[in-house]
Amino acid sequence: MFIATPPDSAETARLYGANADSEGFVMNLTRAWAWRPDVFDAFAGLRNQLSKP
């Protein structure tokens, strides 16, 4: 089973662009997070806070 591609949006383009810039390609995990960029942003913010010394 494969996850369908999320609809094109400004948020999806932002996630794909940031991933392509940092990795050179768009990872499958980023494609999955693109369904809920709001949740990804919240998760990434929390992860960054927790990893600070």
C-alpha positions as CSV (number, residue, x, y, z in Angstrom):
1,M,0.0,0.0,0.0
2,F,1.3,3.5,-0.9
3,I,0.3,6.9,0.5
4,A,-1.3,9.1,-2.1
5,T,0.3,12.4,-3.0
6,P,-1.1,15.3,-1.0
7,P,-2.8,18.1,-2.9
8,D,-0.5,20.9,-4.1
9,S,-0.4,23.9,-1.8
10,A,1.9,26.6,-0.7
11,E,2.6,24.6,2.5
12,T,3.4,21.4,0.6
13,A,5.7,23.4,-1.7
14,R,7.5,24.8,1.3
15,L,8.1,21.4,2.9
16,Y,9.3,19.9,-0.4
17,G,11.5,22.9,-1.2
18,A,13.1,22.9,2.3
19,N,13.8,19.1,2.1
20,A,15.1,19.3,-1.5
21,D,17.4,22.2,-0.5
22,S,18.8,20.3,2.5
23,E,18.9,16.8,1.2
24,G,19.0,17.2,-2.6
25,F,15.7,15.3,-3.0
26,V,12.3,15.0,-1.3
27,M,12.2,12.2,1.2
28,N,9.2,9.9,1.5
29,L,8.7,10.9,5.1
30,T,8.4,14.5,4.0
31,R,5.7,13.5,1.5
32,A,3.8,11.8,4.3
33,W,4.2,14.9,6.6
34,A,2.9,17.1,3.7
35,W,-0.6,15.8,4.4
36,R,-0.5,17.8,7.7
37,P,2.1,20.5,7.5
38,D,0.6,22.2,10.6
39,V,1.3,19.1,12.7
40,F,4.8,18.7,11.2
41,D,5.6,22.3,12.2
42,A,4.4,21.8,15.7
43,F,6.3,18.5,16.0
44,A,9.5,20.1,14.6
45,G,9.2,23.0,17.0
46,L,8.8,20.6,20.0
47,R,11.6,18.4,18.8
48,N,13.9,21.5,18.5
49,Q,13.0,22.6,22.0
50,L,13.6,19.2,23.5
51,S,17.0,18.9,21.9
52,K,18.4,22.2,23.2
53,P,21.0,21.7,26.0
